[in-house]
Amino acid sequence: MKTAKKTTFRAKMRKTMLVMGIVLFLVMVMTNIFNYFTKISYNQVLDGYDTLHAYYDHVETSSDYIKSYLSANNEAMLAQYDEQMSAAYRDVSSLRNNIGLSESWRYDLLENMLDNYDTVIRNMLELYENSEQSGEYRTNYDMFIQAGDLIMDTSGDYYSLITASMSDHRDTMEMLQNLTWFSFIIVFILVIFWFIYYDRSVMHLLSRPLEQILQNIDKIRHGKYELKDISSSSVEITQLCDALEEMAQAVASSIETMQERDRLEKLLLEQENENLKKDELLAQSELKMLQNQINPHFLFNTLNMIYRMSLKEGADDAADMLMKTSQLLRYGLDNQNRISSLHNELEMIGKYIEIQKKRLGSRVSFILECERAQVRNISMPGMILQPLVENALQHGLHDVTENGEIVISVGQQDSVITISVSDNGKGMPAQELEELILNDYQMKEGTHLGLYNVMRRLEMYFHEQIQISLHSDEGCGFEVFMEIRPARSERR
């Protein structure tokens, strides 16, 4: 039985985007082409209407010039007549060649009537110049009037013809406009379906497998190396899962090997005399230290591997969170009982805040007020700011569902550095706050333990150089405020 060929997530998205792009492009191009040519045709009909109107104006004006010539015998009137007739012939030619007008053969009739009209006028002018044939001239004059009236009487029919063409084109434009709206609706529906497809694809190919991968990482962190199988049609996720499983097996194998070696060493050491007990204890101590270090070592390697795979996959947000988590874990392990610096603390609390923003969303907002360039970078115990923020989250804002706020403010006035961590949570009763300030607080398990430890560590390090004050009231939030006067050796 053939297995379905796996494709990369990027390839699937590119194919879908290409299809959507082609559909959108074709719809837009076809709609614009139809609208363009329809508008051109409609404009030509409008031009035809103006041309027809000009034609009748020229015929009527030419009749007036002939009448003026007959009454005043002015040769200039004949020249004006010729110009008007030439303009009328141009109008007829324009109407005949106008592709927007239907039944173009009808405009040949206008030219025929114009020819007849001009012939009648020419005959009448010849008789006019021969005054001896006045009776025949009168007859031709009546024919001239009738020919002009005949042309003008056709105006209603021809205006109706052009109006009908305009109505047809207007109907076509309305139909195309409706078609355009319908096309946009279809495109909008396609876009919605594409987003649904994209969301389901991401959930199926990335989000759910990544959640399962994180669960497997948590198992490795707790020493469980039997990982859950993860099914995915994505090549990248499959490779990531295989790499994680191989690392888990390597960690389990290494631990089993070391445990077996430990057991054998203990058996050998038990057989030695008491003079070797110190060496035995030393070896056990070194072995225990190595065992305690192996899990973080493989965890950091695993996180780095997932970080690189996430970058390759294009999951930049997940990669950024993994990098910040790895840096926070490493900083916590390296500096929990060591001396760090204020700038390092600010850098790490910034990464911690970014992670908490992803976890808490809009429930709690974090405000970090500090100009690092204007604050002296003094030495101080590590892991100070993070426990204070955690204390605010766990106690002050534990039940907050919205509008929570934590403000971390660091500043400097002259040689005094001030640090403040405050929240707008439920606060603390006055008696409870007083007992905490007097260090006479009977702590229950987990109750403000991080805050108490931070205060003790700071006082042991800075001695008289630090003053710590707590401000709170029930329902009015909580603030830890510190003033540090560093030693002269650190005043730069």
C-alpha positions as CSV (number, residue, x, y, z in Angstrom):
1,M,0.0,0.0,0.0
2,K,1.5,3.3,-1.0
3,T,1.7,6.0,1.6
4,A,0.7,9.6,0.9
5,K,3.6,11.7,-0.2
6,K,4.4,14.3,2.4
7,T,4.9,17.9,1.3
8,T,6.3,20.9,3.1
9,F,4.1,23.4,4.6
10,R,5.7,26.2,2.6
11,A,5.0,24.3,-0.6
12,K,1.3,23.9,0.3
13,M,0.9,27.5,1.1
14,R,2.7,28.6,-2.1
15,K,0.5,26.4,-4.2
16,T,-2.7,27.7,-2.5
17,M,-1.5,31.3,-2.8
18,L,-0.7,30.8,-6.5
19,V,-4.1,29.5,-7.2
20,M,-5.8,32.3,-5.3
21,G,-3.6,34.9,-7.0
22,I,-4.5,33.5,-10.5
23,V,-8.2,33.5,-9.8
24,L,-8.1,37.0,-8.4
25,F,-6.0,38.2,-11.3
26,L,-8.3,36.7,-13.9
27,V,-11.5,38.0,-12.3
28,M,-10.1,41.5,-12.0
29,V,-8.7,41.5,-15.5
30,M,-11.9,40.2,-17.2
31,T,-14.1,42.6,-15.2
32,N,-11.9,45.6,-16.0
33,I,-11.7,44.6,-19.7
34,F,-15.5,44.3,-20.0
35,N,-16.1,47.6,-18.1
36,Y,-13.5,49.4,-20.3
37,F,-14.9,48.4,-23.6
38,T,-18.5,49.0,-22.5
39,K,-17.6,52.5,-21.3
40,I,-15.8,53.2,-24.6
41,S,-18.9,52.0,-26.6
42,Y,-21.2,54.1,-24.3
43,N,-19.1,57.2,-24.8
44,Q,-19.2,56.7,-28.5
45,V,-23.0,56.6,-28.4
46,L,-22.9,59.9,-26.5
47,D,-20.6,61.3,-29.1
48,G,-23.0,60.1,-31.8
49,Y,-25.8,61.9,-30.0
50,D,-23.8,65.1,-30.1
51,T,-22.9,64.5,-33.7
52,L,-26.5,64.0,-34.7
53,H,-27.5,67.2,-32.9
54,A,-24.7,69.0,-34.8
55,Y,-25.9,67.6,-38.1
56,Y,-29.4,69.0,-37.7
57,D,-28.0,72.3,-36.5
58,H,-25.8,72.5,-39.6
59,V,-28.7,71.7,-42.0
60,E,-30.9,74.3,-40.3
61,T,-28.1,76.9,-40.4
62,S,-27.4,76.2,-44.0
63,S,-31.1,76.8,-44.8
64,D,-30.9,80.1,-43.0
65,Y,-27.8,81.2,-45.0
66,I,-29.5,80.3,-48.3
67,K,-32.6,82.3,-47.3
68,S,-30.3,85.3,-46.4
69,Y,-28.5,85.0,-49.8
70,L,-31.8,85.0,-51.6
71,S,-33.0,88.1,-49.8
72,A,-29.7,90.1,-49.8
73,N,-27.8,88.5,-52.8
74,N,-24.7,88.3,-50.6
75,E,-22.0,86.0,-51.9
76,A,-20.6,85.5,-48.4
77,M,-23.8,83.7,-47.5
78,L,-23.1,81.1,-50.1
79,A,-19.6,80.5,-48.7
80,Q,-21.2,80.0,-45.2
81,Y,-23.7,77.6,-46.7
82,D,-20.9,75.5,-48.3
83,E,-19.1,75.4,-44.9
84,Q,-22.3,74.2,-43.1
85,M,-23.0,71.6,-45.7
86,S,-19.4,70.3,-45.5
87,A,-19.8,70.1,-41.7
88,A,-23.1,68.2,-42.2
89,Y,-21.4,65.7,-44.5
90,R,-18.6,65.2,-41.9
91,D,-21.3,64.6,-39.3
92,V,-23.0,61.9,-41.4
93,S,-19.6,60.2,-42.0
94,S,-18.9,60.2,-38.3
95,L,-22.3,58.7,-37.5
96,R,-21.8,56.0,-40.1
97,N,-18.3,55.1,-38.7
98,N,-19.4,55.1,-35.0
99,I,-19.2,51.5,-33.8
100,G,-21.3,52.2,-30.8
101,L,-24.4,52.9,-32.9
102,S,-26.7,50.2,-34.1
103,E,-28.3,50.0,-37.6
104,S,-25.6,52.1,-39.2
105,W,-27.2,51.8,-42.6
106,R,-29.9,54.2,-41.5
107,Y,-27.3,57.0,-41.5
108,D,-26.8,56.4,-45.2
109,L,-30.4,57.8,-45.6
110,L,-29.3,61.0,-44.0
111,E,-26.6,61.4,-46.5
112,N,-29.0,60.6,-49.4
113,M,-31.4,63.3,-48.1
114,L,-28.5,65.7,-47.7
115,D,-27.5,65.0,-51.4
116,N,-31.1,65.7,-52.5
117,Y,-31.3,68.8,-50.4
118,D,-28.0,70.1,-51.9
119,T,-29.2,69.3,-55.4
120,V,-32.5,71.1,-54.9
121,I,-30.6,74.2,-53.6
122,R,-28.2,74.2,-56.5
123,N,-31.0,74.0,-59.1
124,M,-32.9,76.8,-57.2
125,L,-29.8,79.0,-57.3
126,E,-29.4,78.6,-61.0
127,L,-33.1,79.6,-61.5
128,Y,-32.6,82.5,-59.1
129,E,-29.8,83.9,-61.2
130,N,-32.1,83.5,-64.4
131,S,-34.9,85.8,-63.4
132,E,-36.8,85.0,-66.6
133,Q,-37.8,81.6,-65.2
134,S,-39.5,83.0,-62.1
135,G,-42.3,80.4,-62.1
136,E,-40.0,77.4,-62.2
137,Y,-37.9,79.2,-59.5
138,R,-40.9,79.4,-57.2
139,T,-41.5,75.7,-57.6
140,N,-37.9,74.9,-56.8
141,Y,-38.0,77.2,-53.8
142,D,-41.0,75.2,-52.4
143,M,-39.0,72.0,-53.1
144,F,-36.1,73.5,-51.1
145,I,-38.3,74.2,-48.1
146,Q,-39.8,70.7,-48.3
147,A,-36.4,69.1,-48.5
148,G,-35.2,71.0,-45.5
149,D,-38.4,70.1,-43.6
150,L,-38.1,66.5,-44.6
151,I,-34.6,66.3,-43.1
152,M,-35.7,68.1,-39.9
153,D,-38.7,65.8,-39.5
154,T,-36.4,62.8,-39.3
155,S,-34.8,64.1,-36.2
156,G,-37.3,62.5,-33.8
157,D,-36.7,59.0,-35.3
158,Y,-32.9,59.3,-35.3
159,Y,-32.8,60.7,-31.7
160,S,-35.0,57.8,-30.7
161,L,-32.6,55.4,-32.4
162,I,-29.6,56.8,-30.6
163,T,-31.5,57.0,-27.3
164,A,-32.4,53.3,-27.7
165,S,-28.7,52.5,-28.2
166,M,-27.8,54.5,-25.1
167,S,-30.4,52.6,-23.1
168,D,-29.0,49.3,-24.4
169,H,-25.5,50.3,-23.4
170,R,-26.7,51.6,-20.0
171,D,-28.4,48.3,-19.4
172,T,-25.2,46.5,-20.4
173,M,-23.2,48.7,-18.0
174,E,-25.6,48.0,-15.2
175,M,-25.4,44.3,-15.9
176,L,-21.6,44.5,-15.9
177,Q,-21.7,46.5,-12.7
178,N,-23.8,43.8,-11.1
179,L,-21.5,41.2,-12.5
180,T,-18.5,43.1,-11.0
181,W,-20.2,43.2,-7.6
182,F,-21.0,39.5,-7.9
183,S,-17.4,38.8,-8.8
184,F,-16.2,40.7,-5.8
185,I,-18.6,38.8,-3.6
186,I,-17.3,35.5,-5.1
187,V,-13.7,36.7,-4.5
188,F,-14.6,37.7,-0.9
189,I,-16.1,34.2,-0.3
190,L,-13.0,32.6,-1.8
191,V,-10.8,34.7,0.5
192,I,-12.8,33.6,3.5
193,F,-12.6,30.0,2.5
194,W,-8.9,30.4,2.0
195,F,-8.4,31.9,5.5
196,I,-10.5,29.0,6.9
197,Y,-8.3,26.5,4.9
198,Y,-5.1,28.3,6.1
199,D,-6.3,28.3,9.7
200,R,-7.1,24.6,9.5
201,S,-3.9,23.8,7.7
202,V,-1.8,25.7,10.4
203,M,-3.7,23.9,13.2
204,H,-3.2,20.5,11.5
205,L,0.3,21.0,10.3
206,L,1.9,23.2,12.9
207,S,0.0,24.2,16.0
208,R,-1.2,20.8,17.2
209,P,2.0,19.0,16.4
210,L,4.0,21.8,18.1
211,E,1.8,21.5,21.3
212,Q,2.5,17.8,21.3
213,I,6.2,18.4,20.8
214,L,6.2,20.8,23.8
215,Q,4.5,18.1,25.8
216,N,7.2,15.7,24.9
217,I,9.8,18.3,25.9
218,D,8.1,18.6,29.3
219,K,8.3,14.8,29.6
220,I,12.0,14.9,28.9
221,R,12.4,17.7,31.5
222,H,10.8,15.4,34.1
223,G,12.9,12.4,33.2
224,K,10.3,10.6,31.1
225,Y,11.7,9.5,27.8
226,E,8.8,7.4,26.4
227,L,7.5,10.1,24.0
228,K,4.1,10.3,22.4
229,D,3.9,9.5,18.7
230,I,3.1,12.6,16.6
231,S,1.5,12.2,13.2
232,S,1.9,15.1,10.7
233,S,1.9,15.4,7.0
234,S,4.5,18.2,7.2
235,V,8.0,17.2,6.3
236,E,9.5,19.8,8.7
237,I,7.4,18.6,11.7
238,T,8.3,15.0,10.9
239,Q,12.0,15.8,10.9
240,L,11.6,17.7,14.1
241,C,9.8,14.9,15.8
242,D,12.4,12.4,14.6
243,A,15.2,14.6,15.9
244,L,13.5,15.0,19.3
245,E,12.9,11.3,19.6
246,E,16.5,10.5,18.8
247,M,17.7,13.1,21.4
248,A,15.3,11.6,24.0
249,Q,16.7,8.1,23.3
250,A,20.2,9.4,23.5
251,V,19.5,11.1,26.9
252,A,17.8,8.0,28.2
253,S,20.7,5.8,27.0
254,S,23.2,8.1,28.5
255,I,21.4,8.2,31.9
256,E,21.0,4.4,31.9
257,T,24.7,4.0,31.1
258,M,25.7,6.4,33.8
259,Q,23.3,4.7,36.3
260,E,24.8,1.3,35.5
261,R,28.3,2.7,35.8
262,D,27.3,4.2,39.2
263,R,26.0,0.9,40.4
264,L,29.2,-0.9,39.4
265,E,31.3,1.8,41.0
266,K,29.4,1.5,44.2
267,L,29.8,-2.3,44.2
268,L,33.6,-1.9,43.7
269,L,33.9,0.9,46.3
270,E,32.0,-1.2,48.9
271,Q,34.7,-3.9,48.5
272,E,37.5,-1.4,49.2
273,N,38.8,-0.7,52.6
274,E,37.8,2.3,54.7
275,N,40.9,4.2,53.6
276,L,39.2,4.6,50.2
277,K,35.9,6.0,51.6
278,K,36.9,9.6,50.9
279,D,37.6,8.8,47.3
280,E,34.3,6.9,47.1
281,L,32.4,9.9,48.5
282,L,34.2,12.3,46.1
283,A,33.4,10.1,43.1
284,Q,29.7,9.8,44.1
285,S,29.6,13.6,44.6
286,E,31.1,14.2,41.1
287,L,28.7,11.7,39.6
288,K,25.7,13.3,41.2
289,M,26.8,16.7,40.0
290,L,27.2,15.3,36.5
291,Q,23.7,13.7,36.6
292,N,22.2,17.0,37.8
293,Q,23.8,18.8,34.9
294,I,22.9,16.4,32.1
295,N,19.2,17.2,32.0
296,P,19.7,21.0,31.6
297,H,22.4,20.3,29.0
298,F,20.2,18.2,26.8
299,L,17.2,20.5,27.4
300,F,19.2,23.5,26.1
301,N,20.4,21.5,23.2
302,T,16.8,20.4,22.5
303,L,15.5,23.9,22.8
304,N,18.2,25.2,20.4
305,M,17.4,22.4,17.9
306,I,13.7,23.3,18.1
307,Y,14.6,27.0,17.7
308,R,16.6,26.3,14.5
309,M,13.8,24.1,13.1
310,S,11.2,26.8,13.9
311,L,13.3,29.3,12.0
312,K,13.6,27.0,9.1
313,E,9.9,26.3,9.2
314,G,9.1,30.0,9.3
315,A,7.5,30.0,12.7
316,D,9.3,33.1,13.8
317,D,7.0,33.8,16.9
318,A,7.6,30.2,18.2
319,A,11.3,30.5,17.6
320,D,11.4,33.9,19.4
321,M,9.6,32.4,22.4
322,L,11.9,29.4,22.5
323,M,15.0,31.6,22.4
324,K,13.7,33.8,25.2
325,T,12.7,30.8,27.3
326,S,16.1,29.2,26.9
327,Q,17.9,32.5,27.8
328,L,15.7,32.9,30.9
329,L,16.3,29.3,32.0
330,R,20.0,29.6,31.5
331,Y,20.1,33.0,33.3
332,G,18.2,31.5,36.2
333,L,20.4,28.5,36.6
334,D,23.6,30.6,36.3
335,N,22.7,33.5,38.5
336,Q,20.2,32.4,41.1
337,N,23.0,32.3,43.8
338,R,25.5,34.4,42.0
339,I,26.2,38.1,41.5
340,S,24.8,39.7,38.4
341,S,24.2,43.3,37.3
342,L,21.3,45.7,37.1
343,H,21.4,45.9,33.3
344,N,21.4,42.1,33.0
345,E,18.4,42.0,35.3
346,L,16.6,44.5,33.1
347,E,17.4,42.6,30.0
348,M,16.1,39.3,31.5
349,I,12.9,40.9,32.9
350,G,12.3,42.3,29.4
351,K,12.4,38.7,28.0
352,Y,10.2,37.5,30.8
353,I,7.6,40.2,30.2
354,E,7.5,39.2,26.5
355,I,6.8,35.6,27.4
356,Q,4.1,36.6,29.9
357,K,2.4,38.9,27.4
358,K,2.0,35.9,25.0
359,R,0.6,33.8,27.9
360,L,-1.7,36.3,29.5
361,G,-2.8,38.3,26.4
362,S,-4.8,41.3,27.3
363,R,-5.5,40.3,30.9
364,V,-2.4,42.0,32.3
365,S,-0.3,44.8,30.7
366,F,3.4,45.3,31.6
367,I,5.1,48.7,31.7
368,L,8.9,48.8,31.9
369,E,10.0,52.4,32.6
370,C,13.8,52.7,32.3
371,E,16.4,54.5,30.3
372,R,19.3,52.1,30.6
373,A,21.8,54.6,29.3
374,Q,20.9,57.0,32.1
375,V,21.0,54.3,34.9
376,R,24.3,53.1,36.4
377,N,25.0,49.4,35.9
378,I,25.7,48.3,39.4
379,S,26.4,44.8,40.7
380,M,23.6,43.1,42.5
381,P,22.3,39.6,43.2
382,G,20.8,37.7,40.3
383,M,17.1,36.8,39.9
384,I,15.7,39.9,41.8
385,L,13.2,41.5,39.4
386,Q,11.6,38.3,38.0
387,P,10.5,37.0,41.5
388,L,9.0,40.4,42.3
389,V,6.9,40.3,39.0
390,E,6.0,36.7,39.7
391,N,4.8,37.7,43.2
392,A,2.6,40.4,41.6
393,L,1.1,37.9,39.1
394,Q,0.5,35.1,41.7
395,H,-0.9,37.1,44.5
396,G,-2.0,40.6,43.5
397,L,-3.4,39.7,40.0
398,H,-4.1,36.1,40.4
399,D,-7.9,36.5,39.9
400,V,-7.8,39.4,37.4
401,T,-9.5,38.7,34.1
402,E,-8.8,42.1,32.5
403,N,-7.2,45.6,33.0
404,G,-4.4,44.2,35.2
405,E,-1.2,46.2,35.2
406,I,2.4,45.7,36.4
407,V,4.8,48.6,36.3
408,I,8.6,48.1,36.7
409,S,10.3,51.5,37.1
410,V,14.1,51.9,37.4
411,G,15.6,55.4,37.7
412,Q,18.5,57.3,39.1
413,Q,18.7,60.6,41.0
414,D,22.2,61.8,41.6
415,S,23.9,58.7,43.0
416,V,20.7,57.0,44.3
417,I,19.2,54.3,42.2
418,T,15.5,53.6,42.6
419,I,13.7,50.4,41.7
420,S,9.9,50.0,41.9
421,V,7.7,47.0,41.1
422,S,3.9,47.7,41.5
423,D,0.6,46.3,40.5
424,N,-3.1,47.3,40.6
425,G,-4.2,44.0,42.1
426,K,-6.1,43.2,45.3
427,G,-3.4,44.4,47.6
428,M,-2.7,43.3,51.2
429,P,-4.4,44.1,54.5
430,A,-2.5,46.6,56.7
431,Q,-1.8,44.1,59.5
432,E,-0.4,41.5,57.1
433,L,1.8,44.2,55.4
434,E,3.1,45.4,58.8
435,E,4.1,41.8,59.8
436,L,5.9,41.3,56.4
437,I,7.8,44.6,56.9
438,L,8.9,43.5,60.4
439,N,10.1,40.1,59.1
440,D,7.7,38.5,61.6
441,Y,5.5,37.1,58.9
442,Q,4.4,33.5,59.6
443,M,4.7,32.2,56.0
444,K,2.4,29.5,54.8
445,E,3.7,27.3,52.1
446,G,4.3,29.4,49.0
447,T,2.8,32.6,50.5
448,H,5.1,35.6,49.4
449,L,8.1,33.3,49.8
450,G,9.8,34.8,46.7
451,L,9.3,38.3,48.0
452,Y,10.7,37.5,51.4
453,N,13.8,35.8,49.9
454,V,14.4,38.7,47.5
455,M,14.3,41.2,50.4
456,R,16.7,39.0,52.5
457,R,19.2,38.5,49.7
458,L,19.3,42.3,48.9
459,E,19.8,43.2,52.6
460,M,22.6,40.7,53.0
461,Y,24.3,42.0,49.9
462,F,23.9,45.8,50.2
463,H,23.6,46.0,54.0
464,E,23.0,49.7,54.9
465,Q,23.3,50.8,51.3
466,I,19.7,49.7,50.5
467,Q,16.3,50.8,51.9
468,I,13.3,48.6,51.0
469,S,9.7,49.8,51.6
470,L,6.4,48.1,50.9
471,H,3.2,50.1,50.1
472,S,-0.2,48.5,49.9
473,D,-3.7,48.5,51.1
474,E,-6.5,46.0,50.6
475,G,-8.0,46.6,47.1
476,C,-5.4,49.2,46.2
477,G,-2.5,47.2,44.7
478,F,1.0,46.5,46.0
479,E,4.4,48.2,45.5
480,V,7.9,47.2,46.4
481,F,10.2,50.3,46.4
482,M,14.0,50.2,46.8
483,E,16.6,52.9,47.1
484,I,20.2,51.8,46.5
485,R,23.2,53.9,47.3
486,P,26.1,52.0,45.7
487,A,29.6,52.1,47.1
488,R,32.0,54.7,45.8
489,S,33.9,52.1,43.8
490,E,30.7,51.6,41.7
491,R,29.8,55.4,41.3
492,R,30.9,56.0,37.8
